[in-house]
Amino acid sequence: MSRQVISTSLSVGLATGLYGVSFGAIGSAAGLTVPAVMLLSLLMFSGASQFAFVGIVAAGGAPITAISSAWLMGVRNSFYGLRLNTVIGPRGLWRLLAAQLTIDESNAVSAAQEGPRDQKLGFWLTGGAVFVFWNTATLLGAMAGNLFGSVEAWGLDGAAAAAFLGLLWPRLKNNLALAGIGALVALIAIPLTPAGVPVLLAAVVALLPIGGKK
């Protein structure tokens, strides 16, 4: 096993997972019971989708609106699955587990590795680490409610973003123009489109033949 892959996977898993405290607290404040918050976290297991869902519920939105927004935020995981299927090659029941662990972080750590073995290891370790840390933190947040205070004040939101950016940067250096255009498109789309759509539009930009090496 590569120590570097293990270290990266656990670091990303911890940085991302701790932010689950925020989801647990918000879900509890939205009126969901602790079992309901945990069931949503364990089964949906897509941070952006979970926040979109509870945010709309807390605002008094219709269930269909909450479900649609959560689905839009999770569509990108399907695109990750297209790539990861050839890398991981899961069979049987492992396909279900792989699908559950296909998230931003597991895909990013896997893609950042060179060899097939390290790519598989990065996927499974990162996905598993995020799952364990995220759901543990969610439980703490749901049980403690607002006792933890603002997670932004603790810097947990910044830790997750910084860890993800650290993974992306080596691949962006040769595609800065493409990354800039994608970011610009997403920023323009945020106030004009439903939640989740800006991410999909930025992903479409990433397919364009712009910038340096792929």
DRENPA-3360 file (N, C-alpha, C; in nm, 2 decimals, always signed):
BEGIN
1 = MSRQVIST = +0.08/-0.12/+0.00/+0.00/+0.00/+0.00/+0.09/+0.13/+0.00 ~ +0.04/+0.22/-0.07/+0.12/+0.35/-0.08/+0.08/+0.44/+0.04 ~ +0.18/+0.47/+0.12/+0.16/+0.56/+0.24/+0.10/+0.69/+0.20 ~ +0.14/+0.74/+0.08/+0.10/+0.87/+0.04/-0.05/+0.87/+0.01 ~ -0.10/+0.76/-0.05/-0.24/+0.75/-0.08/-0.32/+0.73/+0.04 ~ -0.27/+0.65/+0.14/-0.34/+0.64/+0.27/-0.35/+0.77/+0.34 ~ -0.24/+0.84/+0.35/-0.24/+0.97/+0.42/-0.34/+1.07/+0.35 ~ -0.33/+1.08/+0.22/-0.42/+1.17/+0.15/-0.57/+1.13/+0.17;
9 = SLSVGLAT = -0.60/+1.00/+0.16/-0.74/+0.96/+0.17/-0.79/+0.99/+0.31 ~ -0.71/+0.96/+0.42/-0.76/+0.98/+0.55/-0.77/+1.13/+0.58 ~ -0.68/+1.21/+0.53/-0.68/+1.36/+0.55/-0.81/+1.42/+0.48 ~ -0.83/+1.38/+0.36/-0.95/+1.43/+0.29/-1.08/+1.38/+0.36 ~ -1.08/+1.25/+0.40/-1.19/+1.20/+0.47/-1.22/+1.27/+0.60 ~ -1.12/+1.31/+0.67/-1.14/+1.38/+0.80/-1.19/+1.52/+0.77 ~ -1.12/+1.59/+0.68/-1.15/+1.73/+0.65/-1.30/+1.75/+0.60 ~ -1.34/+1.65/+0.52/-1.47/+1.66/+0.46/-1.57/+1.61/+0.56;
17 = GLYGVSFG = -1.54/+1.50/+0.63/-1.63/+1.44/+0.72/-1.67/+1.53/+0.84 ~ -1.58/+1.61/+0.89/-1.61/+1.69/+1.01/-1.72/+1.79/+0.98 ~ -1.74/+1.83/+0.85/-1.84/+1.92/+0.81/-1.98/+1.86/+0.83 ~ -1.99/+1.73/+0.85/-2.12/+1.67/+0.87/-2.18/+1.72/+1.00 ~ -2.10/+1.77/+1.09/-2.16/+1.84/+1.21/-2.26/+1.94/+1.17 ~ -2.23/+2.02/+1.07/-2.32/+2.12/+1.02/-2.45/+2.07/+0.97 ~ -2.44/+1.96/+0.89/-2.56/+1.90/+0.83/-2.65/+1.85/+0.94 ~ -2.59/+1.78/+1.04/-2.67/+1.72/+1.15/-2.74/+1.83/+1.23;
25 = AIGSAAGL = -2.67/+1.94/+1.26/-2.73/+2.05/+1.33/-2.84/+2.12/+1.25 ~ -2.82/+2.14/+1.12/-2.92/+2.20/+1.03/-3.04/+2.11/+1.01 ~ -3.02/+1.98/+1.00/-3.13/+1.89/+0.99/-3.21/+1.89/+1.11 ~ -3.15/+1.89/+1.23/-3.22/+1.90/+1.35/-3.30/+2.02/+1.37 ~ -3.24/+2.14/+1.33/-3.31/+2.27/+1.33/-3.43/+2.27/+1.24 ~ -3.42/+2.20/+1.13/-3.53/+2.20/+1.03/-3.65/+2.11/+1.07 ~ -3.63/+2.05/+1.19/-3.75/+1.97/+1.24/-3.74/+1.82/+1.22 ~ -3.63/+1.78/+1.16/-3.61/+1.63/+1.14/-3.56/+1.57/+1.27;
33 = TVPAVMLL = -3.61/+1.44/+1.29/-3.56/+1.37/+1.41/-3.42/+1.32/+1.39 ~ -3.35/+1.28/+1.49/-3.22/+1.23/+1.48/-3.22/+1.10/+1.39 ~ -3.31/+1.01/+1.40/-3.31/+0.89/+1.31/-3.33/+0.94/+1.16 ~ -3.42/+1.04/+1.14/-3.45/+1.08/+1.01/-3.32/+1.15/+0.95 ~ -3.25/+1.23/+1.03/-3.13/+1.29/+0.98/-3.02/+1.19/+0.94 ~ -3.01/+1.08/+1.03/-2.91/+0.98/+1.00/-2.95/+0.90/+0.88 ~ -3.08/+0.87/+0.87/-3.12/+0.79/+0.75/-3.09/+0.86/+0.62 ~ -3.12/+0.99/+0.62/-3.09/+1.07/+0.50/-2.94/+1.08/+0.47;
41 = SLLMFSGA = -2.86/+1.09/+0.58/-2.72/+1.09/+0.56/-2.66/+0.96/+0.51 ~ -2.70/+0.85/+0.57/-2.65/+0.72/+0.54/-2.69/+0.68/+0.40 ~ -2.81/+0.71/+0.36/-2.86/+0.66/+0.23/-2.83/+0.75/+0.11 ~ -2.85/+0.88/+0.13/-2.83/+0.98/+0.03/-2.68/+1.00/+0.01 ~ -2.61/+1.02/+0.12/-2.46/+1.03/+0.13/-2.40/+1.11/+0.01 ~ -2.45/+1.24/+0.00/-2.39/+1.33/-0.09/-2.42/+1.47/-0.03 ~ -2.31/+1.52/+0.03/-2.32/+1.64/+0.11/-2.40/+1.76/+0.05 ~ -2.37/+1.79/-0.08/-2.45/+1.90/-0.14/-2.59/+1.87/-0.16;
49 = SQFAFVGI = -2.62/+1.74/-0.19/-2.77/+1.70/-0.21/-2.84/+1.71/-0.07 ~ -2.77/+1.67/+0.03/-2.83/+1.67/+0.17/-2.86/+1.81/+0.21 ~ -2.76/+1.90/+0.19/-2.78/+2.04/+0.23/-2.90/+2.10/+0.15 ~ -2.90/+2.07/+0.02/-3.01/+2.12/-0.06/-3.15/+2.08/-0.01 ~ -3.15/+1.95/+0.03/-3.28/+1.89/+0.07/-3.33/+1.96/+0.20 ~ -3.24/+1.96/+0.30/-3.28/+2.01/+0.43/-3.30/+2.16/+0.43 ~ -3.23/+2.23/+0.34/-3.24/+2.38/+0.33/-3.38/+2.41/+0.28 ~ -3.43/+2.34/+0.18/-3.56/+2.36/+0.12/-3.67/+2.32/+0.22;
57 = VAAGGAPI = -3.65/+2.21/+0.29/-3.75/+2.17/+0.39/-3.76/+2.27/+0.51 ~ -3.64/+2.32/+0.55/-3.64/+2.42/+0.66/-3.71/+2.55/+0.61 ~ -3.70/+2.58/+0.48/-3.76/+2.70/+0.43/-3.91/+2.69/+0.40 ~ -3.96/+2.56/+0.43/-4.11/+2.54/+0.41/-4.14/+2.50/+0.26 ~ -4.04/+2.46/+0.19/-4.06/+2.42/+0.05/-4.13/+2.29/+0.03 ~ -4.19/+2.27/-0.09/-4.26/+2.14/-0.11/-4.16/+2.03/-0.12 ~ -4.20/+1.91/-0.08/-4.12/+1.79/-0.09/-4.06/+1.76/-0.23 ~ -4.14/+1.78/-0.33/-4.10/+1.76/-0.47/-3.98/+1.85/-0.50;
65 = TAISSAWL = -3.99/+1.98/-0.45/-3.89/+2.07/-0.48/-3.76/+2.03/-0.41 ~ -3.77/+1.99/-0.29/-3.65/+1.94/-0.21/-3.59/+1.82/-0.28 ~ -3.67/+1.73/-0.32/-3.62/+1.61/-0.39/-3.55/+1.64/-0.52 ~ -3.61/+1.73/-0.60/-3.56/+1.77/-0.73/-3.43/+1.84/-0.72 ~ -3.42/+1.93/-0.62/-3.29/+2.00/-0.60/-3.18/+1.91/-0.55 ~ -3.21/+1.82/-0.46/-3.11/+1.72/-0.42/-3.07/+1.63/-0.54 ~ -3.16/+1.60/-0.62/-3.12/+1.51/-0.74/-3.03/+1.59/-0.83 ~ -3.06/+1.72/-0.86/-2.98/+1.80/-0.95/-2.83/+1.81/-0.89;
73 = MGVRNSFY = -2.82/+1.82/-0.76/-2.69/+1.83/-0.70/-2.61/+1.70/-0.71 ~ -2.69/+1.59/-0.72/-2.62/+1.46/-0.72/-2.59/+1.40/-0.86 ~ -2.64/+1.47/-0.96/-2.62/+1.42/-1.10/-2.48/+1.40/-1.14 ~ -2.39/+1.49/-1.09/-2.25/+1.48/-1.12/-2.19/+1.35/-1.08 ~ -2.24/+1.29/-0.98/-2.19/+1.16/-0.93/-2.20/+1.05/-1.04 ~ -2.31/+1.07/-1.12/-2.32/+0.97/-1.23/-2.21/+0.98/-1.33 ~ -2.16/+1.10/-1.36/-2.05/+1.12/-1.45/-1.92/+1.07/-1.39 ~ -1.91/+1.08/-1.26/-1.79/+1.02/-1.19/-1.80/+0.87/-1.21;
81 = GLRLNTVI = -1.92/+0.81/-1.20/-1.93/+0.67/-1.21/-1.89/+0.61/-1.35 ~ -1.91/+0.69/-1.45/-1.86/+0.65/-1.59/-1.71/+0.63/-1.59 ~ -1.64/+0.72/-1.53/-1.49/+0.71/-1.52/-1.45/+0.60/-1.43 ~ -1.51/+0.60/-1.31/-1.46/+0.50/-1.21/-1.50/+0.36/-1.24 ~ -1.60/+0.34/-1.32/-1.63/+0.20/-1.35/-1.52/+0.12/-1.42 ~ -1.45/+0.20/-1.51/-1.33/+0.14/-1.58/-1.21/+0.12/-1.49 ~ -1.20/+0.21/-1.38/-1.09/+0.21/-1.29/-1.11/+0.11/-1.18 ~ -1.22/+0.11/-1.12/-1.25/+0.02/-1.01/-1.29/-0.12/-1.06;
89 = GPRGLWRL = -1.37/-0.13/-1.16/-1.42/-0.25/-1.21/-1.49/-0.34/-1.11 ~ -1.59/-0.28/-1.03/-1.65/-0.36/-0.92/-1.75/-0.47/-0.98 ~ -1.76/-0.58/-0.91/-1.85/-0.69/-0.95/-1.95/-0.72/-0.84 ~ -2.07/-0.77/-0.88/-2.16/-0.82/-0.79/-2.21/-0.71/-0.69 ~ -2.21/-0.74/-0.56/-2.26/-0.65/-0.46/-2.16/-0.53/-0.44 ~ -2.03/-0.55/-0.48/-1.94/-0.45/-0.47/-1.98/-0.33/-0.56 ~ -2.06/-0.35/-0.66/-2.10/-0.24/-0.74/-2.19/-0.14/-0.66 ~ -2.28/-0.20/-0.58/-2.37/-0.12/-0.49/-2.28/-0.04/-0.40;
97 = LAAQLTID = -2.18/-0.10/-0.34/-2.10/-0.02/-0.24/-2.02/+0.09/-0.31 ~ -1.97/+0.05/-0.43/-1.89/+0.15/-0.51/-1.98/+0.27/-0.55 ~ -2.11/+0.24/-0.59/-2.20/+0.35/-0.62/-2.22/+0.44/-0.50 ~ -2.24/+0.38/-0.39/-2.26/+0.46/-0.27/-2.14/+0.55/-0.23 ~ -2.02/+0.50/-0.26/-1.90/+0.58/-0.23/-1.85/+0.67/-0.34 ~ -1.93/+0.67/-0.45/-1.89/+0.76/-0.56/-1.93/+0.90/-0.53 ~ -1.83/+0.98/-0.48/-1.86/+1.12/-0.45/-1.74/+1.21/-0.50 ~ -1.75/+1.34/-0.48/-1.65/+1.43/-0.52/-1.51/+1.38/-0.47;
105 = ESNAVSAA = -1.50/+1.36/-0.34/-1.37/+1.33/-0.28/-1.30/+1.20/-0.33 ~ -1.38/+1.09/-0.33/-1.33/+0.97/-0.37/-1.28/+0.97/-0.52 ~ -1.36/+1.04/-0.60/-1.32/+1.05/-0.74/-1.20/+1.13/-0.76 ~ -1.19/+1.24/-0.68/-1.07/+1.33/-0.69/-0.94/+1.27/-0.65 ~ -0.95/+1.20/-0.53/-0.83/+1.13/-0.48/-0.79/+1.02/-0.58 ~ -0.88/+0.95/-0.63/-0.85/+0.84/-0.73/-0.79/+0.90/-0.85 ~ -0.84/+1.00/-0.91/-0.79/+1.06/-1.03/-0.66/+1.12/-1.01 ~ -0.62/+1.16/-0.89/-0.49/+1.22/-0.86/-0.38/+1.12/-0.86;
113 = QEGPRDQK = -0.41/+0.99/-0.86/-0.30/+0.89/-0.85/-0.26/+0.85/-0.99 ~ -0.14/+0.79/-0.99/-0.08/+0.75/-1.12/-0.11/+0.61/-1.16 ~ -0.08/+0.51/-1.08/-0.11/+0.37/-1.12/-0.25/+0.32/-1.09 ~ -0.29/+0.22/-1.16/-0.43/+0.16/-1.14/-0.45/+0.12/-0.99 ~ -0.35/+0.06/-0.93/-0.36/+0.01/-0.79/-0.38/+0.12/-0.70 ~ -0.31/+0.23/-0.71/-0.32/+0.35/-0.62/-0.46/+0.42/-0.65 ~ -0.50/+0.42/-0.77/-0.63/+0.48/-0.81/-0.75/+0.40/-0.74 ~ -0.74/+0.27/-0.74/-0.84/+0.19/-0.67/-0.83/+0.21/-0.52;
121 = LGFWLTGG = -0.71/+0.21/-0.46/-0.69/+0.23/-0.32/-0.74/+0.37/-0.28 ~ -0.71/+0.47/-0.36/-0.76/+0.61/-0.32/-0.91/+0.62/-0.32 ~ -0.97/+0.55/-0.42/-1.12/+0.55/-0.42/-1.18/+0.49/-0.30 ~ -1.14/+0.37/-0.27/-1.20/+0.29/-0.16/-1.17/+0.35/-0.02 ~ -1.05/+0.39/+0.00/-1.01/+0.45/+0.13/-1.07/+0.58/+0.15 ~ -1.07/+0.67/+0.05/-1.13/+0.80/+0.07/-1.28/+0.79/+0.08 ~ -1.35/+0.71/+0.00/-1.49/+0.70/+0.01/-1.53/+0.64/+0.15 ~ -1.46/+0.54/+0.19/-1.49/+0.48/+0.33/-1.46/+0.58/+0.44;
129 = AVFVFWNT = -1.35/+0.65/+0.43/-1.32/+0.75/+0.54/-1.42/+0.86/+0.54 ~ -1.46/+0.91/+0.43/-1.56/+1.02/+0.43/-1.69/+0.97/+0.49 ~ -1.73/+0.84/+0.45/-1.85/+0.79/+0.50/-1.86/+0.77/+0.65 ~ -1.75/+0.72/+0.70/-1.74/+0.70/+0.85/-1.74/+0.84/+0.92 ~ -1.64/+0.93/+0.88/-1.63/+1.05/+0.95/-1.76/+1.14/+0.93 ~ -1.81/+1.14/+0.81/-1.93/+1.23/+0.78/-2.05/+1.18/+0.87 ~ -2.08/+1.05/+0.87/-2.19/+1.01/+0.94/-2.17/+1.01/+1.10 ~ -2.05/+1.00/+1.14/-2.03/+1.01/+1.28/-2.05/+1.16/+1.32;
137 = ATLLGAMA = -1.99/+1.25/+1.24/-2.01/+1.39/+1.27/-2.16/+1.44/+1.26 ~ -2.23/+1.38/+1.16/-2.37/+1.41/+1.15/-2.45/+1.37/+1.27 ~ -2.42/+1.25/+1.33/-2.49/+1.21/+1.45/-2.46/+1.31/+1.56 ~ -2.33/+1.35/+1.58/-2.30/+1.44/+1.68/-2.37/+1.58/+1.66 ~ -2.38/+1.62/+1.54/-2.44/+1.75/+1.51/-2.59/+1.74/+1.54 ~ -2.66/+1.63/+1.50/-2.80/+1.61/+1.51/-2.84/+1.60/+1.66 ~ -2.75/+1.54/+1.74/-2.78/+1.52/+1.88/-2.75/+1.65/+1.96 ~ -2.65/+1.72/+1.92/-2.61/+1.84/+2.00/-2.68/+1.97/+1.95;
145 = GNLFGSVE = -2.74/+1.96/+1.83/-2.81/+2.08/+1.77/-2.71/+2.19/+1.75 ~ -2.74/+2.30/+1.81/-2.66/+2.42/+1.79/-2.56/+2.44/+1.90 ~ -2.53/+2.34/+1.98/-2.44/+2.36/+2.09/-2.30/+2.38/+2.04 ~ -2.27/+2.33/+1.92/-2.13/+2.34/+1.86/-2.11/+2.48/+1.81 ~ -2.22/+2.56/+1.79/-2.20/+2.69/+1.73/-2.19/+2.68/+1.58 ~ -2.14/+2.78/+1.51/-2.12/+2.79/+1.37/-2.00/+2.71/+1.33 ~ -2.02/+2.61/+1.24/-1.90/+2.54/+1.19/-1.81/+2.63/+1.10 ~ -1.87/+2.73/+1.04/-1.79/+2.83/+0.97/-1.69/+2.90/+1.06;
153 = AWGLDGAA = -1.73/+2.93/+1.18/-1.64/+2.99/+1.28/-1.53/+2.90/+1.32 ~ -1.55/+2.77/+1.31/-1.45/+2.67/+1.34/-1.35/+2.65/+1.22 ~ -1.40/+2.69/+1.10/-1.32/+2.68/+0.99/-1.33/+2.54/+0.92 ~ -1.44/+2.46/+0.96/-1.45/+2.33/+0.90/-1.50/+2.34/+0.75 ~ -1.58/+2.44/+0.72/-1.62/+2.46/+0.58/-1.50/+2.49/+0.49 ~ -1.41/+2.57/+0.54/-1.29/+2.60/+0.47/-1.19/+2.48/+0.45 ~ -1.19/+2.40/+0.56/-1.10/+2.28/+0.55/-1.14/+2.19/+0.44 ~ -1.26/+2.16/+0.43/-1.31/+2.07/+0.32/-1.28/+2.13/+0.19;
161 = AAAFLGLL = -1.31/+2.26/+0.17/-1.28/+2.32/+0.04/-1.13/+2.32/+0.00 ~ -1.05/+2.35/+0.11/-0.91/+2.36/+0.08/-0.85/+2.22/+0.05 ~ -0.90/+2.11/+0.11/-0.85/+1.98/+0.08/-0.89/+1.94/-0.06 ~ -1.01/+1.98/-0.11/-1.05/+1.95/-0.24/-0.97/+2.02/-0.35 ~ -0.95/+2.15/-0.32/-0.87/+2.24/-0.41/-0.73/+2.18/-0.42 ~ -0.67/+2.13/-0.31/-0.54/+2.08/-0.31/-0.52/+1.96/-0.41 ~ -0.63/+1.88/-0.42/-0.63/+1.77/-0.51/-0.64/+1.81/-0.65 ~ -0.72/+1.92/-0.67/-0.75/+1.96/-0.81/-0.63/+2.04/-0.87;
169 = WPRLKNNL = -0.56/+2.11/-0.79/-0.46/+2.21/-0.84/-0.36/+2.15/-0.93 ~ -0.30/+2.03/-0.91/-0.20/+1.97/-1.00/-0.26/+1.95/-1.14 ~ -0.39/+1.92/-1.15/-0.45/+1.90/-1.28/-0.50/+2.03/-1.34 ~ -0.51/+2.14/-1.26/-0.55/+2.26/-1.32/-0.44/+2.34/-1.38 ~ -0.32/+2.32/-1.34/-0.20/+2.40/-1.38/-0.19/+2.40/-1.53 ~ -0.22/+2.29/-1.60/-0.21/+2.29/-1.74/-0.34/+2.32/-1.81 ~ -0.44/+2.36/-1.73/-0.57/+2.39/-1.79/-0.63/+2.51/-1.72 ~ -0.55/+2.61/-1.70/-0.60/+2.73/-1.62/-0.71/+2.80/-1.70;
177 = ALAGIGAL = -0.69/+2.81/-1.83/-0.79/+2.88/-1.91/-0.93/+2.81/-1.90 ~ -0.92/+2.68/-1.91/-1.05/+2.60/-1.90/-1.11/+2.61/-1.77 ~ -1.03/+2.60/-1.66/-1.08/+2.61/-1.53/-1.14/+2.75/-1.50 ~ -1.07/+2.86/-1.55/-1.13/+2.99/-1.53/-1.26/+3.01/-1.60 ~ -1.27/+2.96/-1.72/-1.40/+2.97/-1.80/-1.51/+2.89/-1.72 ~ -1.48/+2.77/-1.68/-1.58/+2.69/-1.61/-1.62/+2.76/-1.48 ~ -1.53/+2.82/-1.40/-1.56/+2.89/-1.28/-1.65/+3.02/-1.31 ~ -1.62/+3.09/-1.42/-1.69/+3.20/-1.46/-1.84/+3.17/-1.50;
185 = VALIAIPL = -1.85/+3.06/-1.57/-1.98/+3.01/-1.61/-2.07/+2.98/-1.49 ~ -2.00/+2.91/-1.40/-2.08/+2.87/-1.27/-2.12/+2.99/-1.19 ~ -2.03/+3.09/-1.18/-2.06/+3.21/-1.10/-2.18/+3.29/-1.17 ~ -2.18/+3.29/-1.30/-2.29/+3.36/-1.37/-2.42/+3.29/-1.35 ~ -2.41/+3.16/-1.36/-2.53/+3.08/-1.35/-2.59/+3.07/-1.21 ~ -2.52/+3.09/-1.11/-2.57/+3.07/-0.97/-2.69/+3.15/-0.94 ~ -2.70/+3.28/-0.97/-2.82/+3.36/-0.94/-2.93/+3.34/-1.05 ~ -2.90/+3.27/-1.15/-3.00/+3.25/-1.26/-3.06/+3.12/-1.28;
193 = TPAGVPVL = -3.00/+3.02/-1.21/-3.05/+2.88/-1.23/-3.07/+2.81/-1.10 ~ -3.15/+2.70/-1.10/-3.17/+2.62/-0.97/-3.04/+2.56/-0.92 ~ -3.04/+2.53/-0.79/-2.92/+2.46/-0.73/-2.88/+2.34/-0.81 ~ -2.76/+2.32/-0.83/-2.70/+2.21/-0.90/-2.67/+2.23/-1.05 ~ -2.75/+2.32/-1.11/-2.73/+2.35/-1.25/-2.59/+2.41/-1.28 ~ -2.55/+2.51/-1.20/-2.42/+2.57/-1.23/-2.30/+2.47/-1.23 ~ -2.31/+2.37/-1.14/-2.21/+2.26/-1.14/-2.21/+2.19/-1.27 ~ -2.33/+2.16/-1.32/-2.34/+2.08/-1.45/-2.29/+2.16/-1.57;
201 = LAAVVALL = -2.32/+2.29/-1.57/-2.28/+2.38/-1.68/-2.13/+2.39/-1.68 ~ -2.07/+2.40/-1.56/-1.92/+2.40/-1.55/-1.86/+2.27/-1.60 ~ -1.93/+2.16/-1.57/-1.88/+2.03/-1.62/-1.88/+2.02/-1.77 ~ -1.99/+2.08/-1.83/-2.00/+2.09/-1.98/-1.88/+2.17/-2.04 ~ -1.84/+2.28/-1.97/-1.73/+2.36/-2.02/-1.60/+2.28/-2.01 ~ -1.59/+2.19/-1.91/-1.47/+2.11/-1.90/-1.45/+2.01/-2.02 ~ -1.55/+1.99/-2.09/-1.54/+1.90/-2.21/-1.50/+1.97/-2.33 ~ -1.49/+2.10/-2.33/-1.45/+2.18/-2.45/-1.30/+2.17/-2.47;
209 = PIGGKK = -1.25/+2.17/-2.59/-1.11/+2.16/-2.63/-1.04/+2.30/-2.61 ~ -1.03/+2.34/-2.48/-0.97/+2.47/-2.45/-0.86/+2.45/-2.36 ~ -0.75/+2.53/-2.37/-0.64/+2.53/-2.27/-0.53/+2.43/-2.31 ~ -0.46/+2.38/-2.21/-0.35/+2.29/-2.23/-0.38/+2.15/-2.25 ~ -0.29/+2.07/-2.19/-0.30/+1.92/-2.20/-0.41/+1.87/-2.12 ~ -0.48/+1.76/-2.17/-0.58/+1.69/-2.09/-0.52/+1.59/-2.01;
% end
